[in-house]
């Protein structure tokens, strides 16, 4: 088991300066699926406390459906603003739900 820095041992043997550390963080974040990044940012998915039974799968489906609805809207707002508008404005929510998709 790795010891803390205060005991003289480090969690990693690699010594990183600020530039290399930032590059490692960006590379790690780039590995994640872009959908997961959006779910983390827009829906705060990392804070979800569903852990048992079908709850996590059910909420994942609902969040993916909601994400597709707000992503497919062509307006000037960002995803977070669209989600907030849908929550606050029933008319905007209806336009998100009723949007038509061309199959051709």
C-alpha positions in Angstrom: 0.0 0.0 0.0 1.3 3.5 -0.9 2.2 5.8 1.9 1.5 9.5 2.1 4.0 12.1 1.3 4.4 13.0 5.0 6.0 9.6 5.7 8.7 10.2 3.2 7.2 7.9 0.5 5.3 9.1 -2.5 2.2 7.7 -4.2 4.1 7.5 -7.4 7.8 7.4 -8.2 7.4 9.7 -11.2 8.4 13.3 -10.5 6.3 15.7 -12.5 6.7 19.4 -13.1 3.5 21.5 -13.6 3.6 21.0 -17.4 3.9 17.3 -17.3 1.3 17.0 -14.6 -1.2 19.1 -16.6 -0.6 17.0 -19.7 -1.2 13.8 -17.7 -4.5 15.1 -16.3 -5.6 16.2 -19.8 -4.6 12.8 -21.3 -6.6 11.0 -18.5 -9.6 13.1 -19.2 -9.3 12.4 -22.9 -9.6 8.7 -22.3 -13.1 9.1 -21.0 -16.0 8.8 -23.4 -17.2 12.3 -24.3 -20.7 11.3 -23.3 -19.4 10.6 -19.8 -17.7 14.0 -19.7 -21.0 15.7 -20.7 -22.9 13.7 -18.1 -20.4 14.7 -15.5 -20.6 18.4 -16.4 -24.3 18.8 -17.3 -25.9 16.3 -15.0 -23.3 16.1 -12.2 -23.4 12.3 -12.8 -20.4 11.7 -10.4 -22.6 12.9 -7.5 -25.4 10.3 -8.2 -26.0 8.0 -5.3 -27.9 5.3 -7.1 -26.0 2.1 -6.4 -28.4 -0.9 -6.2 -30.9 -2.8 -8.2 -32.0 -1.3 -11.5 -31.7 2.3 -10.4 -28.3 3.1 -12.0 -29.4 1.6 -15.4 -32.8 3.3 -15.4 -31.3 6.7 -14.6 -28.6 6.2 -17.2 -31.3 5.7 -19.8 -33.3 8.7 -18.7 -30.1 10.9 -18.7 -29.1 9.7 -22.2 -32.5 10.4 -23.5 -32.5 13.9 -22.0 -29.0 14.5 -23.3 -30.0 13.5 -26.8 -33.0 15.9 -26.6 -31.0 18.9 -25.5 -28.1 18.1 -27.9 -30.3 17.9 -31.0 -31.8 21.3 -30.5 -30.4 24.0 -32.8 -30.3 27.2 -30.8 -27.7 29.5 -29.4 -27.6 28.1 -25.9 -25.1 25.7 -24.4 -26.2 22.3 -22.9 -26.3 23.5 -19.3 -28.4 26.4 -20.2 -30.8 24.3 -22.3 -31.2 21.9 -19.4 -31.9 24.8 -17.0 -34.4 26.4 -19.5 -36.2 23.1 -19.9 -36.6 22.9 -16.1 -37.8 26.5 -15.8 -39.9 27.0 -18.9 -42.6 24.4 -19.8 -42.9 25.8 -23.4 -39.2 25.3 -24.0 -39.4 21.7 -22.6 -42.3 21.0 -24.9 -40.3 22.2 -27.9 -37.4 19.9 -26.9 -39.8 16.9 -26.6 -41.7 17.6 -29.8 -38.7 18.3 -32.1 -38.9 16.3 -35.3 -36.1 14.4 -36.7 -35.6 13.9 -40.4 -35.1 10.2 -41.3 -33.7 11.0 -44.8 
